[in-house]
Amino acid sequence: MHSTHAWGAFVVYLYDMRELILTTDPVLLSFVQSLMHDAGIEALVFDQHISIVEGSISAFPRRLMVPEASWDEAAGLMRDAGVGEWIAGSQSGCEKG
């Protein structure tokens, strides 16, 4: 059983997350998750359950979220890895897959 305080802390934590990528490409998602893991940046996949429900048609994108305080570092890692155009809000604008 979770206490009210624990749930409150979890909700605050989620509000401190920022979208890093939005994609339907599972390979890109896995690659960026690996980059974040190797750098010690916590990354959470949002919307993965709706993606499971939809099957394998890739109609619903998944969001990779990172802590707001780590967003700049995470975006820099993506640029260094050559996938900077996928960063949420980047100039290229958007989803490619």
CORGIPE-V757097 format. One record per pair of residues at least 6 apart in sequence whose ideal C-beta (glycine too) atoms are under 8 Angstrom apart, sorted by the first residue. I is the first residue (numbers start at 0). GAP is how many residues later the second one is. If there is no record, write none. Layout:
# CORGIPE-V757097
i = [I,I]
gap = [GAP,GAP]
This chain:
# CORGIPE-V757097
i = [15,15,15,16,16,16,16,16,17,17,17,17,17,18,18,18,18,18,19,19,19,19,19,19,19,19,19,19,19,19,19,20,20,20,20,20,20,20,20,20,21,21,21,21,21,21,22,22,22,22,22,22,22,22,23,23,23,23,23,23,23,24,24,24,25,27,27,27,28,28,28,30,30,31,31,31,31,31,32,32,32,34,34,34,34,35,35,35,35,35,35,36,38,38,38,40,40,40,40,40,40,41,41,41,42,42,42,42,43,43,43,44,44,44,44,45,45,45,45,46,46,46,46,47,49,50,50,50,53,57,60,62,65,74,74,77,77,77,78,83,84,84,85]
gap = [51,52,53,27,48,49,50,51,47,48,49,50,53,27,44,45,46,69,12,16,23,43,44,45,46,51,54,55,58,67,68,7,8,11,42,43,57,65,66,67,39,40,41,66,72,73,6,38,39,41,63,72,73,74,34,35,36,37,38,71,73,33,71,72,32,55,58,69,16,33,35,50,52,11,32,46,51,54,10,12,31,39,42,43,46,6,7,28,30,38,41,6,34,35,38,25,26,29,32,33,36,24,25,28,21,22,23,31,20,21,22,17,18,19,20,16,17,18,19,13,14,15,16,14,10,7,9,11,6,39,34,25,8,9,12,6,8,9,8,6,7,11,10]
